[in-house]
């Protein structure tokens, strides 16, 4: 899959990638992607963490009630307690992202010094 900065990766994109990788019919891969995401959502709704090795971990954490400020009105408001979805990427994924960022930065610096 080529990196795209102009749009977001969608369910359809995921299904198309599975079609290209496996040769399975697109209807089947679309069902697979939908089922996979539904299983993750169901586990989170039950309060279970979801661990995808090499990718990361999704967990639900409680957030306490807090005082906040409505900037437009200038008044304090209370924000109700809620549950938040937290994603913690796997260490390997973070390392890959940082390596890519470092390589891109080095290429940019090389271009800048070559043009100067």
Secondary structure, DSSP 8 states (H G I E B T S, - for coil): ----SSS---HHHHHHHHHHHH---HHHHHHHHHHHHHHHHHHHHTT--EEETTTEEEEEEEE--EEEEETTTTEEEEE--EEEEEEEE-HHHHHHHHHHHHHHHHHHHHHHHHH-
